[in-house]
Amino acid sequence: MENTNDEARIRKALATKDWSDIKATDSWQIFKIMSEFVEGFEKMARIGPCVSVFGSARTKPGAAYYKLAEEIAFKLTKSGYGVISGGGPGIMEAANKGAQAGGGKSVGLNIELPFEQKPNQFIDYDKLVSFKYFFVRKVMFLKYSQGFVALPGGFGTMDELSEALTLIQTNKIAQYPIIFVGKEFWKGLIDWWMEKVLVEGYISPDDKNLFKVVDTADEVVKIIDEFYSKYTLKPNF
């Protein structure tokens, strides 16, 4: 009954707006979007590039992948990299927790959601950026990442990965490491890519080189270190 009432209110609100109202709302929305870009660019420019760690907000503390995310972030900071997460609970919290424990930069790009995702307590107090718009937040991840590390997650994790893979594939951004953590979890998706999408010609054979699949924190750090040493770059270049 509650959902029906909500839908009725939305329909009524839309019905009372003419095209001029909608255009005016859209125009003001541009300024809100611009303000999020400006704040994000200013804060992230001071922080510098870091490694982004993705994964499900639903992962519970103490779960295997939570512990693994924490270990990955800890070891990345010990190698000189800062860590960016989505700022919320689950894998995001684990990444920030590991980064703080390692004494490195612990950055949170939080998103305002209907169920009120709250920033986790392990983000450095001066390194929290909150967003209303997913696409603005996504730009910050892509612009200020030295690498993407994806642990098991849902649609949000898939969305971030697809964006990064597409932009690197099309040379819209520079290539950097994209690492899937959890061979068993990602196996079905990657098999489908290789056995269906590739075979039918929707991706190229070279596209399988855009990412790596691993199981351990040490493998993650090794891949990122080797990538940047090849280009004589250092953490937070």
CYANA upper distance limits for C-alpha pairs under 8 A (distance plus 0.5 A):
  1 MET  CA      5 ASN  CA      6.82
  2 GLU  CA      6 ASP  CA      6.74
  3 ASN  CA      7 GLU  CA      6.69
  4 THR  CA      8 ALA  CA      6.71
  5 ASN  CA      9 ARG  CA      6.77
  6 ASP  CA     10 ILE  CA      6.78
  7 GLU  CA     11 ARG  CA      6.67
  8 ALA  CA     12 LYS  CA      6.62
  9 ARG  CA     13 ALA  CA      6.60
 10 ILE  CA     14 LEU  CA      6.68
 11 ARG  CA     15 ALA  CA      6.54
 12 LYS  CA     16 THR  CA      6.90
 13 ALA  CA     17 LYS  CA      7.31
 17 LYS  CA     21 ASP  CA      6.24
 17 LYS  CA     22 ILE  CA      7.19
 18 ASP  CA     22 ILE  CA      7.05
 19 TRP  CA     23 LYS  CA      6.67
 20 SER  CA     24 ALA  CA      6.66
 21 ASP  CA     25 THR  CA      6.68
 22 ILE  CA     26 ASP  CA      6.67
 23 LYS  CA     27 SER  CA      6.70
 24 ALA  CA     28 TRP  CA      6.92
 25 THR  CA     29 GLN  CA      6.65
 26 ASP  CA     30 ILE  CA      7.09
 27 SER  CA     31 PHE  CA      7.90
 28 TRP  CA     32 LYS  CA      7.35
 29 GLN  CA     33 ILE  CA      6.76
 30 ILE  CA     34 MET  CA      6.63
 31 PHE  CA     35 SER  CA      6.62
 32 LYS  CA     36 GLU  CA      6.96
 33 ILE  CA     37 PHE  CA      6.92
 33 ILE  CA    133 TYR  CA      7.97
 33 ILE  CA    136 VAL  CA      7.94
 34 MET  CA     38 VAL  CA      6.66
 35 SER  CA     39 GLU  CA      6.61
 36 GLU  CA     40 GLY  CA      6.44
 36 GLU  CA    131 PHE  CA      7.17
 36 GLU  CA    136 VAL  CA      7.48
 37 PHE  CA     41 PHE  CA      6.47
 37 PHE  CA    136 VAL  CA      6.86
 38 VAL  CA     42 GLU  CA      6.57
 39 GLU  CA     43 LYS  CA      6.67
 40 GLY  CA     44 MET  CA      6.41
 40 GLY  CA    129 VAL  CA      7.15
 40 GLY  CA    140 MET  CA      7.30
 41 PHE  CA     45 ALA  CA      6.25
 41 PHE  CA    140 MET  CA      7.88
 42 GLU  CA     46 ARG  CA      7.14
 43 LYS  CA     47 ILE  CA      7.01
 43 LYS  CA    127 LYS  CA      7.99
 43 LYS  CA    129 VAL  CA      8.09
 44 MET  CA     48 GLY  CA      6.39
 44 MET  CA     49 PRO  CA      8.24
 44 MET  CA    140 MET  CA      8.11
 44 MET  CA    144 TYR  CA      7.57
 47 ILE  CA    127 LYS  CA      7.99
 48 GLY  CA    144 TYR  CA      7.17
 48 GLY  CA    236 ASN  CA      6.37
 48 GLY  CA    237 PHE  CA      8.25
 49 PRO  CA     82 GLY  CA      7.90
 49 PRO  CA    143 LYS  CA      8.45
 49 PRO  CA    144 TYR  CA      4.91
 49 PRO  CA    145 SER  CA      5.74
 49 PRO  CA    146 GLN  CA      6.40
 49 PRO  CA    235 PRO  CA      8.50
 49 PRO  CA    236 ASN  CA      5.53
 49 PRO  CA    237 PHE  CA      7.51
 50 CYS  CA     81 TYR  CA      6.35
 50 CYS  CA     82 GLY  CA      5.02
 50 CYS  CA     83 VAL  CA      5.72
 50 CYS  CA     84 ILE  CA      6.63
 50 CYS  CA    144 TYR  CA      6.87
 50 CYS  CA    145 SER  CA      5.60
 50 CYS  CA    146 GLN  CA      5.88
 50 CYS  CA    147 GLY  CA      7.90
 50 CYS  CA    235 PRO  CA      8.17
 50 CYS  CA    236 ASN  CA      6.64
 51 VAL  CA     81 TYR  CA      7.09
 51 VAL  CA     82 GLY  CA      6.65
 51 VAL  CA     83 VAL  CA      5.46
 51 VAL  CA     84 ILE  CA      6.45
 51 VAL  CA    145 SER  CA      5.77
 51 VAL  CA    146 GLN  CA      5.52
 51 VAL  CA    147 GLY  CA      5.31
 51 VAL  CA    148 PHE  CA      6.62
 51 VAL  CA    149 VAL  CA      7.91
 52 SER  CA     83 VAL  CA      6.31
 52 SER  CA     84 ILE  CA      5.03
 52 SER  CA     85 SER  CA      6.31
 52 SER  CA    141 PHE  CA      7.40
 52 SER  CA    145 SER  CA      6.39
 52 SER  CA    146 GLN  CA      7.97
 52 SER  CA    147 GLY  CA      6.61
 52 SER  CA    148 PHE  CA      5.48
 52 SER  CA    149 VAL  CA      6.62
 53 VAL  CA     69 ALA  CA      8.26
 53 VAL  CA     73 ALA  CA      8.33
 53 VAL  CA     83 VAL  CA      7.50
 53 VAL  CA     84 ILE  CA      6.71
 53 VAL  CA     85 SER  CA      5.89
 53 VAL  CA     86 GLY  CA      8.48
 53 VAL  CA     91 ILE  CA      8.44
 53 VAL  CA     92 MET  CA      7.57
 53 VAL  CA     95 ALA  CA      7.03
 53 VAL  CA    148 PHE  CA      6.59
 53 VAL  CA    149 VAL  CA      5.24
 53 VAL  CA    150 ALA  CA      6.50
 53 VAL  CA    151 LEU  CA      8.08
 54 PHE  CA     85 SER  CA      6.91
 54 PHE  CA     86 GLY  CA      7.62
 54 PHE  CA     91 ILE  CA      7.27
 54 PHE  CA     92 MET  CA      7.04
 54 PHE  CA    148 PHE  CA      7.99
 54 PHE  CA    149 VAL  CA      6.60
 54 PHE  CA    150 ALA  CA      5.26
 54 PHE  CA    151 LEU  CA      6.48
 54 PHE  CA    153 GLY  CA      8.15
 54 PHE  CA    157 THR  CA      6.59
 55 GLY  CA     90 GLY  CA      8.09
 55 GLY  CA     91 ILE  CA      5.64
 55 GLY  CA     92 MET  CA      7.18
 55 GLY  CA    150 ALA  CA      6.36
 55 GLY  CA    151 LEU  CA      5.24
 55 GLY  CA    152 PRO  CA      5.76
 55 GLY  CA    153 GLY  CA      4.97
 55 GLY  CA    154 GLY  CA      8.03
 55 GLY  CA    157 THR  CA      6.20
 56 SER  CA     90 GLY  CA      6.49
 56 SER  CA     91 ILE  CA      6.15
 56 SER  CA     92 MET  CA      8.03
 56 SER  CA    151 LEU  CA      8.11
 56 SER  CA    152 PRO  CA      6.77
 56 SER  CA    153 GLY  CA      4.50
 56 SER  CA    154 GLY  CA      6.63
 56 SER  CA    156 GLY  CA      8.43
 56 SER  CA    157 THR  CA      7.49
 57 ALA  CA     88 GLY  CA      7.06
 57 ALA  CA     89 PRO  CA      5.54
 57 ALA  CA     90 GLY  CA      4.60
 57 ALA  CA     91 ILE  CA      6.40
 57 ALA  CA     92 MET  CA      7.09
 57 ALA  CA    153 GLY  CA      8.18
 58 ARG  CA     89 PRO  CA      7.70
 58 ARG  CA     90 GLY  CA      5.81
 58 ARG  CA     91 ILE  CA      8.32
 59 THR  CA     63 ALA  CA      7.31
 59 THR  CA     65 TYR  CA      7.94
 59 THR  CA     66 TYR  CA      6.90
 59 THR  CA     89 PRO  CA      8.32
 59 THR  CA     90 GLY  CA      4.89
 59 THR  CA     91 ILE  CA      6.54
 60 LYS  CA     66 TYR  CA      7.26
 60 LYS  CA     90 GLY  CA      6.20
 61 PRO  CA     66 TYR  CA      6.41
 61 PRO  CA     67 LYS  CA      8.06
 61 PRO  CA     90 GLY  CA      7.33
 61 PRO  CA     94 ALA  CA      8.14
 62 GLY  CA     66 TYR  CA      6.70
 62 GLY  CA     67 LYS  CA      6.73
 63 ALA  CA     67 LYS  CA      6.84
 64 ALA  CA     68 LEU  CA      6.70
 65 TYR  CA     69 ALA  CA      6.50
 65 TYR  CA     91 ILE  CA      7.92
 65 TYR  CA    151 LEU  CA      7.69
 65 TYR  CA    152 PRO  CA      8.09
 66 TYR  CA     70 GLU  CA      6.76
 66 TYR  CA     90 GLY  CA      7.26
 66 TYR  CA     91 ILE  CA      6.00
 66 TYR  CA     94 ALA  CA      6.16
 67 LYS  CA     71 GLU  CA      6.70
 67 LYS  CA     94 ALA  CA      7.51
 68 LEU  CA     72 ILE  CA      6.60
 68 LEU  CA    216 THR  CA      8.05
 68 LEU  CA    217 ALA  CA      7.39
 69 ALA  CA     73 ALA  CA      6.69
 69 ALA  CA     91 ILE  CA      6.72
 69 ALA  CA     94 ALA  CA      6.19
 69 ALA  CA     95 ALA  CA      5.93
 69 ALA  CA     98 GLY  CA      8.04
 69 ALA  CA    151 LEU  CA      7.83
 69 ALA  CA    217 ALA  CA      8.45
 70 GLU  CA     74 PHE  CA      6.64
 70 GLU  CA     91 ILE  CA      8.49
 70 GLU  CA     94 ALA  CA      5.16
 70 GLU  CA     95 ALA  CA      5.49
 70 GLU  CA     96 ASN  CA      8.02
 70 GLU  CA     97 LYS  CA      6.78
 70 GLU  CA     98 GLY  CA      4.79
 70 GLU  CA     99 ALA  CA      8.02
 71 GLU  CA     75 LYS  CA      6.66
 71 GLU  CA     98 GLY  CA      6.60
 71 GLU  CA    217 ALA  CA      6.83
 72 ILE  CA     76 LEU  CA      6.59
 72 ILE  CA     95 ALA  CA      7.96
 72 ILE  CA     98 GLY  CA      7.85
 72 ILE  CA    216 THR  CA      8.44
 72 ILE  CA    217 ALA  CA      5.13
 72 ILE  CA    218 ASP  CA      8.05
 72 ILE  CA    220 VAL  CA      7.71
 72 ILE  CA    221 VAL  CA      8.06
 73 ALA  CA     77 THR  CA      6.75
 73 ALA  CA     83 VAL  CA      7.00
 73 ALA  CA     95 ALA  CA      5.71
 73 ALA  CA     96 ASN  CA      7.72
 73 ALA  CA     97 LYS  CA      8.41
 73 ALA  CA     98 GLY  CA      5.39
 73 ALA  CA     99 ALA  CA      5.54
 73 ALA  CA    102 GLY  CA      8.27
 74 PHE  CA     78 LYS  CA      6.86
 74 PHE  CA     95 ALA  CA      8.37
 74 PHE  CA     98 GLY  CA      4.84
 74 PHE  CA     99 ALA  CA      5.46
 74 PHE  CA    100 GLN  CA      8.09
 74 PHE  CA    101 ALA  CA      6.90
 74 PHE  CA    102 GLY  CA      5.28
 75 LYS  CA     79 SER  CA      6.81
 75 LYS  CA    102 GLY  CA      7.63
 75 LYS  CA    217 ALA  CA      7.73
 75 LYS  CA    218 ASP  CA      8.16
 75 LYS  CA    221 VAL  CA      7.53
 76 LEU  CA     80 GLY  CA      7.01
 76 LEU  CA     81 TYR  CA      5.88
 76 LEU  CA     82 GLY  CA      7.72
 76 LEU  CA     83 VAL  CA      8.06
 76 LEU  CA     99 ALA  CA      8.17
 76 LEU  CA    221 VAL  CA      6.57
 77 THR  CA     81 TYR  CA      5.23
 77 THR  CA     82 GLY  CA      6.18
 77 THR  CA     83 VAL  CA      7.69
 77 THR  CA     99 ALA  CA      6.39
 77 THR  CA    102 GLY  CA      6.07
 77 THR  CA    103 GLY  CA      7.31
 77 THR  CA    104 GLY  CA      5.36
 77 THR  CA    105 LYS  CA      7.87
 78 LYS  CA    102 GLY  CA      6.41
 78 LYS  CA    103 GLY  CA      8.12
 78 LYS  CA    104 GLY  CA      7.79
 79 SER  CA    221 VAL  CA      8.21
 79 SER  CA    235 PRO  CA      8.40
 80 GLY  CA    104 GLY  CA      7.81
 80 GLY  CA    235 PRO  CA      6.10
 80 GLY  CA    236 ASN  CA      8.28
 81 TYR  CA    104 GLY  CA      7.57
 81 TYR  CA    105 LYS  CA      8.12
 81 TYR  CA    235 PRO  CA      5.67
 81 TYR  CA    236 ASN  CA      6.88
 82 GLY  CA     99 ALA  CA      7.73
 82 GLY  CA    104 GLY  CA      6.06
 82 GLY  CA    105 LYS  CA      4.95
 82 GLY  CA    106 SER  CA      6.85
 82 GLY  CA    107 VAL  CA      8.16
 82 GLY  CA    235 PRO  CA      8.46
 82 GLY  CA    236 ASN  CA      7.81
 83 VAL  CA     95 ALA  CA      7.67
 83 VAL  CA     96 ASN  CA      7.51
 83 VAL  CA     99 ALA  CA      6.74
 83 VAL  CA    104 GLY  CA      8.01
 83 VAL  CA    105 LYS  CA      6.50
 83 VAL  CA    106 SER  CA      5.83
 83 VAL  CA    107 VAL  CA      6.52
 84 ILE  CA     95 ALA  CA      8.33
 84 ILE  CA     96 ASN  CA      8.00
 84 ILE  CA    106 SER  CA      6.81
 84 ILE  CA    107 VAL  CA      5.08
 84 ILE  CA    108 GLY  CA      6.28
 84 ILE  CA    109 LEU  CA      7.76
 84 ILE  CA    141 PHE  CA      8.30
 84 ILE  CA    145 SER  CA      8.42
 85 SER  CA     92 MET  CA      5.60
 85 SER  CA     93 GLU  CA      8.18
 85 SER  CA     95 ALA  CA      7.01
 85 SER  CA     96 ASN  CA      7.20
 85 SER  CA    106 SER  CA      8.48
 85 SER  CA    107 VAL  CA      6.75
 85 SER  CA    108 GLY  CA      5.58
 85 SER  CA    109 LEU  CA      6.78
 86 GLY  CA     92 MET  CA      6.20
 86 GLY  CA    108 GLY  CA      6.00
 86 GLY  CA    109 LEU  CA      5.28
 86 GLY  CA    110 ASN  CA      5.83
 86 GLY  CA    111 ILE  CA      7.92
 87 GLY  CA     92 MET  CA      6.31
 87 GLY  CA     93 GLU  CA      7.29
 87 GLY  CA     96 ASN  CA      8.35
 87 GLY  CA    107 VAL  CA      7.92
 87 GLY  CA    108 GLY  CA      4.47
 87 GLY  CA    109 LEU  CA      5.59
 87 GLY  CA    110 ASN  CA      4.98
 87 GLY  CA    111 ILE  CA      8.18
 87 GLY  CA    118 LYS  CA      8.30
 87 GLY  CA    119 PRO  CA      5.63
 87 GLY  CA    120 ASN  CA      6.55
 87 GLY  CA    123 ILE  CA      7.69
 87 GLY  CA    128 LEU  CA      8.05
 88 GLY  CA     92 MET  CA      6.04
 88 GLY  CA     93 GLU  CA      6.47
 88 GLY  CA    108 GLY  CA      8.23
 88 GLY  CA    110 ASN  CA      6.85
 88 GLY  CA    117 GLN  CA      6.66
 88 GLY  CA    118 LYS  CA      6.42
 88 GLY  CA    119 PRO  CA      5.43
 88 GLY  CA    120 ASN  CA      5.82
 89 PRO  CA     93 GLU  CA      5.21
 89 PRO  CA     94 ALA  CA      8.23
 89 PRO  CA    117 GLN  CA      8.42
 89 PRO  CA    118 LYS  CA      8.26
 89 PRO  CA    119 PRO  CA      7.94
 89 PRO  CA    120 ASN  CA      6.47
 90 GLY  CA     94 ALA  CA      6.85
 91 ILE  CA     95 ALA  CA      6.64
 91 ILE  CA    151 LEU  CA      8.09
 92 MET  CA     96 ASN  CA      6.91
 93 GLU  CA     97 LYS  CA      6.49
 93 GLU  CA    120 ASN  CA      6.24
 93 GLU  CA    121 GLN  CA      8.27
 93 GLU  CA    122 PHE  CA      7.25
 94 ALA  CA     98 GLY  CA      6.60
 95 ALA  CA     99 ALA  CA      6.68
 96 ASN  CA    100 GLN  CA      6.66
 96 ASN  CA    106 SER  CA      5.80
 96 ASN  CA    107 VAL  CA      7.54
 96 ASN  CA    108 GLY  CA      8.09
 96 ASN  CA    122 PHE  CA      5.72
 96 ASN  CA    123 ILE  CA      6.25
 97 LYS  CA    101 ALA  CA      6.69
 97 LYS  CA    106 SER  CA      8.41
 97 LYS  CA    122 PHE  CA      5.59
 97 LYS  CA    123 ILE  CA      8.16
 98 GLY  CA    102 GLY  CA      6.66
 99 ALA  CA    103 GLY  CA      6.86
 99 ALA  CA    104 GLY  CA      5.85
 99 ALA  CA    105 LYS  CA      6.94
 99 ALA  CA    106 SER  CA      5.92
100 GLN  CA    104 GLY  CA      6.35
100 GLN  CA    105 LYS  CA      7.50
100 GLN  CA    106 SER  CA      6.47
100 GLN  CA    122 PHE  CA      7.08
100 GLN  CA    123 ILE  CA      8.16
100 GLN  CA    124 ASP  CA      8.22
105 LYS  CA    124 ASP  CA      7.70
106 SER  CA    122 PHE  CA      7.76
106 SER  CA    123 ILE  CA      5.72
106 SER  CA    124 ASP  CA      5.94
106 SER  CA    127 LYS  CA      7.42
107 VAL  CA    123 ILE  CA      6.15
107 VAL  CA    124 ASP  CA      6.90
107 VAL  CA    127 LYS  CA      5.46
107 VAL  CA    128 LEU  CA      6.52
108 GLY  CA    119 PRO  CA      7.90
108 GLY  CA    123 ILE  CA      6.29
108 GLY  CA    127 LYS  CA      6.90
108 GLY  CA    128 LEU  CA      5.37
108 GLY  CA    129 VAL  CA      6.78
109 LEU  CA    128 LEU  CA      6.65
109 LEU  CA    129 VAL  CA      5.48
109 LEU  CA    130 SER  CA      6.30
109 LEU  CA    131 PHE  CA      7.80
109 LEU  CA    137 ARG  CA      7.29
110 ASN  CA    117 GLN  CA      8.29
110 ASN  CA    118 LYS  CA      8.17
110 ASN  CA    119 PRO  CA      6.71
110 ASN  CA    128 LEU  CA      7.74
110 ASN  CA    129 VAL  CA      6.61
110 ASN  CA    130 SER  CA      5.10
110 ASN  CA    131 PHE  CA      6.62
111 ILE  CA    117 GLN  CA      7.50
111 ILE  CA    130 SER  CA      6.18
111 ILE  CA    131 PHE  CA      5.33
111 ILE  CA    132 LYS  CA      6.35
111 ILE  CA    133 TYR  CA      7.87
111 ILE  CA    134 PHE  CA      7.51
111 ILE  CA    137 ARG  CA      8.05
112 GLU  CA    116 GLU  CA      6.69
112 GLU  CA    117 GLN  CA      6.78
112 GLU  CA    130 SER  CA      7.62
112 GLU  CA    131 PHE  CA      6.61
112 GLU  CA    132 LYS  CA      5.68
112 GLU  CA    133 TYR  CA      8.48
113 LEU  CA    117 GLN  CA      6.34
113 LEU  CA    132 LYS  CA      8.26
119 PRO  CA    123 ILE  CA      8.10
119 PRO  CA    128 LEU  CA      8.49
123 ILE  CA    127 LYS  CA      7.14
123 ILE  CA    128 LEU  CA      7.01
124 ASP  CA    128 LEU  CA      7.35
131 PHE  CA    136 VAL  CA      7.81
131 PHE  CA    137 ARG  CA      6.72
133 TYR  CA    137 ARG  CA      7.05
134 PHE  CA    138 LYS  CA      6.61
135 PHE  CA    139 VAL  CA      6.86
136 VAL  CA    140 MET  CA      7.19
137 ARG  CA    141 PHE  CA      7.05
138 LYS  CA    142 LEU  CA      6.80
138 LYS  CA    160 GLU  CA      7.59
139 VAL  CA    143 LYS  CA      6.41
140 MET  CA    144 TYR  CA      6.42
141 PHE  CA    145 SER  CA      6.30
142 LEU  CA    164 ALA  CA      7.37
146 GLN  CA    176 TYR  CA      6.80
146 GLN  CA    177 PRO  CA      7.94
146 GLN  CA    235 PRO  CA      8.48
146 GLN  CA    236 ASN  CA      8.14
147 GLY  CA    176 TYR  CA      6.05
147 GLY  CA    177 PRO  CA      5.35
147 GLY  CA    178 ILE  CA      6.40
147 GLY  CA    179 ILE  CA      8.38
147 GLY  CA    224 ILE  CA      7.60
148 PHE  CA    161 LEU  CA      8.42
148 PHE  CA    176 TYR  CA      8.42
148 PHE  CA    177 PRO  CA      6.78
148 PHE  CA    178 ILE  CA      5.19
148 PHE  CA    179 ILE  CA      6.60
149 VAL  CA    178 ILE  CA      6.57
149 VAL  CA    179 ILE  CA      5.34
149 VAL  CA    180 PHE  CA      6.61
149 VAL  CA    181 VAL  CA      7.51
149 VAL  CA    220 VAL  CA      8.23
150 ALA  CA    157 THR  CA      7.66
150 ALA  CA    161 LEU  CA      8.12
150 ALA  CA    178 ILE  CA      8.23
150 ALA  CA    179 ILE  CA      6.61
150 ALA  CA    180 PHE  CA      5.39
150 ALA  CA    181 VAL  CA      6.36
151 LEU  CA    180 PHE  CA      6.75
151 LEU  CA    181 VAL  CA      5.44
151 LEU  CA    182 GLY  CA      7.09
152 PRO  CA    157 THR  CA      8.30
152 PRO  CA    181 VAL  CA      7.78
152 PRO  CA    182 GLY  CA      7.52
152 PRO  CA    185 PHE  CA      7.13
152 PRO  CA    186 TRP  CA      8.10
153 GLY  CA    157 THR  CA      5.84
153 GLY  CA    158 MET  CA      7.83
154 GLY  CA    158 MET  CA      6.79
155 PHE  CA    159 ASP  CA      6.46
156 GLY  CA    160 GLU  CA      6.88
157 THR  CA    161 LEU  CA      6.77
158 MET  CA    162 SER  CA      6.48
159 ASP  CA    163 GLU  CA      6.72
160 GLU  CA    164 ALA  CA      6.83
161 LEU  CA    165 LEU  CA      6.56
162 SER  CA    166 THR  CA      6.45
163 GLU  CA    167 LEU  CA      6.68
164 ALA  CA    168 ILE  CA      6.68
165 LEU  CA    169 GLN  CA      6.39
165 LEU  CA    178 ILE  CA      8.45
165 LEU  CA    210 LEU  CA      7.49
166 THR  CA    170 THR  CA      6.61
167 LEU  CA    171 ASN  CA      6.51
167 LEU  CA    172 LYS  CA      5.44
167 LEU  CA    173 ILE  CA      6.22
168 ILE  CA    172 LYS  CA      6.54
168 ILE  CA    173 ILE  CA      5.92
168 ILE  CA    174 ALA  CA      6.78
168 ILE  CA    175 GLN  CA      6.03
168 ILE  CA    210 LEU  CA      8.29
169 GLN  CA    207 ASP  CA      7.54
169 GLN  CA    210 LEU  CA      8.05
171 ASN  CA    175 GLN  CA      8.30
176 TYR  CA    227 PHE  CA      8.14
177 PRO  CA    210 LEU  CA      8.05
177 PRO  CA    211 PHE  CA      7.12
177 PRO  CA    212 LYS  CA      8.27
177 PRO  CA    223 ILE  CA      7.84
177 PRO  CA    224 ILE  CA      6.77
177 PRO  CA    227 PHE  CA      7.67
178 ILE  CA    210 LEU  CA      7.35
178 ILE  CA    211 PHE  CA      5.32
178 ILE  CA    212 LYS  CA      6.93
179 ILE  CA    211 PHE  CA      6.15
179 ILE  CA    212 LYS  CA      5.36
179 ILE  CA    213 VAL  CA      6.26
179 ILE  CA    214 VAL  CA      7.66
179 ILE  CA    220 VAL  CA      7.48
180 PHE  CA    186 TRP  CA      7.72
180 PHE  CA    211 PHE  CA      7.79
180 PHE  CA    212 LYS  CA      6.63
180 PHE  CA    213 VAL  CA      5.17
180 PHE  CA    214 VAL  CA      6.79
181 VAL  CA    186 TRP  CA      8.34
181 VAL  CA    213 VAL  CA      6.43
181 VAL  CA    214 VAL  CA      5.58
181 VAL  CA    215 ASP  CA      5.86
181 VAL  CA    216 THR  CA      7.79
182 GLY  CA    186 TRP  CA      6.78
182 GLY  CA    213 VAL  CA      7.68
182 GLY  CA    214 VAL  CA      6.63
182 GLY  CA    215 ASP  CA      5.48
183 LYS  CA    187 LYS  CA      6.22
183 LYS  CA    213 VAL  CA      6.61
183 LYS  CA    214 VAL  CA      6.53
183 LYS  CA    215 ASP  CA      6.59
184 GLU  CA    188 GLY  CA      8.49
186 TRP  CA    190 ILE  CA      6.72
187 LYS  CA    191 ASP  CA      6.37
188 GLY  CA    192 TRP  CA      6.67
189 LEU  CA    193 TRP  CA      6.83
190 ILE  CA    194 MET  CA      6.68
191 ASP  CA    195 GLU  CA      6.20
191 ASP  CA    196 LYS  CA      8.34
192 TRP  CA    196 LYS  CA      5.74
192 TRP  CA    197 VAL  CA      7.04
193 TRP  CA    197 VAL  CA      5.22
193 TRP  CA    198 LEU  CA      6.41
194 MET  CA    198 LEU  CA      5.56
194 MET  CA    199 VAL  CA      7.29
194 MET  CA    208 LYS  CA      8.41
195 GLU  CA    199 VAL  CA      6.25
196 LYS  CA    200 GLU  CA      6.50
197 VAL  CA    201 GLY  CA      6.89
197 VAL  CA    202 TYR  CA      5.86
197 VAL  CA    203 ILE  CA      6.82
198 LEU  CA    202 TYR  CA      6.24
198 LEU  CA    203 ILE  CA      5.57
198 LEU  CA    204 SER  CA      6.81
198 LEU  CA    205 PRO  CA      7.34
203 ILE  CA    207 ASP  CA      7.01
204 SER  CA    208 LYS  CA      8.33
206 ASP  CA    210 LEU  CA      8.16
214 VAL  CA    219 GLU  CA      6.93
214 VAL  CA    220 VAL  CA      7.63
215 ASP  CA    219 GLU  CA      7.80
216 THR  CA    220 VAL  CA      7.17
217 ALA  CA    221 VAL  CA      6.94
218 ASP  CA    222 LYS  CA      6.58
219 GLU  CA    223 ILE  CA      6.67
220 VAL  CA    224 ILE  CA      6.92
221 VAL  CA    225 ASP  CA      6.47
222 LYS  CA    226 GLU  CA      6.44
223 ILE  CA    227 PHE  CA      6.60
224 ILE  CA    228 TYR  CA      6.86
225 ASP  CA    229 SER  CA      6.50
226 GLU  CA    230 LYS  CA      6.64
227 PHE  CA    231 TYR  CA      7.50
228 TYR  CA    232 THR  CA      6.58
228 TYR  CA    233 LEU  CA      5.57
228 TYR  CA    234 LYS  CA      6.91
228 TYR  CA    235 PRO  CA      8.43
229 SER  CA    233 LEU  CA      6.36
229 SER  CA    234 LYS  CA      7.71
233 LEU  CA    237 PHE  CA      6.84
